[in-house]
């Protein structure tokens, strides 16, 4: 099961984009797998940083950090798609945390 790009970046404050970002390596790997250019990498990083802010607002930073650690370690390119299926449990835990924090069950 391929998790959506958004899931991967749920897969992340818009700060300066570039090599200093926590998410740059992941975004660059994803771009190399799926195609794109530097603007796609920048958009990926900004989206990830925005999701990091969402996680903080919902008090779900721990679950989010575990998810990020997982997709950095286990994400891989399979047939032109960046696969994060090895992180399903981390993704679900993060999603559950956000739902609980927002009062949606």
C-alpha positions in Angstrom: 0.0 0.0 0.0 1.5 3.3 -1.0 0.8 6.1 1.4 0.0 9.4 -0.1 2.5 12.1 -0.3 0.4 14.1 2.1 0.4 11.2 4.5 4.1 11.0 4.3 4.3 14.6 5.0 1.5 14.9 7.5 4.3 13.3 5.4 6.0 18.4 8.2 6.9 26.0 9.9 7.7 27.3 6.6 11.3 28.1 7.2 14.2 28.4 4.8 14.1 25.6 2.3 17.3 23.8 1.3 19.9 21.4 2.5 19.6 22.5 6.1 16.0 21.2 6.3 15.3 18.0 8.3 13.2 16.9 5.3 15.5 17.7 2.4 17.0 14.3 2.0 13.7 12.6 2.0 12.2 15.1 -0.5 15.2 14.8 -2.7 15.0 11.0 -2.7 11.3 11.2 -3.5 11.9 13.6 -6.4 14.7 11.4 -7.8 12.3 8.4 -7.7 9.1 10.1 -9.0 10.6 12.8 -11.1 10.5 16.6 -10.8 12.8 19.4 -10.1 14.2 21.7 -7.4 10.9 23.5 -7.0 9.2 20.1 -6.3 11.8 19.5 -3.6 11.2 22.9 -2.1 7.4 22.4 -2.1 7.9 19.0 -0.5 10.1 20.5 2.3 7.6 23.3 2.9 4.7 20.9 3.1 6.6 18.7 5.5 7.5 21.7 7.7 3.9 22.8 7.7 2.8 19.4 8.8 5.3 19.5 11.6 3.5 22.7 12.8 0.2 20.9 12.6 1.6 18.0 14.7 2.8 20.5 17.3 -0.6 22.3 17.4 -2.4 19.0 18.1 0.2 17.9 20.6 1.2 15.0 18.4 4.9 15.7 17.9 6.0 12.4 19.4 3.8 10.4 17.0 4.8 12.6 14.1 8.5 12.3 14.9 8.3 8.5 14.9 6.5 8.6 11.5 9.2 10.9 10.1 12.0 8.7 11.5 10.3 5.7 9.9 9.9 7.1 6.4 13.4 8.4 6.4 14.7 4.9 7.3 12.3 2.8 5.3 11.1 4.8 2.4 12.2 3.4 -0.9 11.7 3.8 -4.6 9.6 1.1 -6.2 8.6 1.2 -9.8 8.7 5.0 -10.0 6.8 5.5 -6.8 8.2 6.4 -3.4 7.0 3.6 -1.2 6.3 4.2 2.5 4.2 1.1 3.2 6.7 0.0 5.8 5.5 2.9 8.0 1.8 2.1 8.1 1.6 1.7 11.8 3.5 5.0 12.4 1.2 6.7 10.0 -1.9 5.3 11.7 -0.6 6.3 15.1 0.0 9.9 14.0 -3.4 10.1 12.3 -5.2 8.7 15.4 -3.4 11.3 17.5 -4.7 14.1 15.3 -8.2 12.7 15.2 -8.3 12.4 19.0 -6.9 15.9 19.5 -9.5 17.4 17.1 -12.4 15.5 18.8 -13.1 13.4 15.7 -13.4 9.8 16.5 
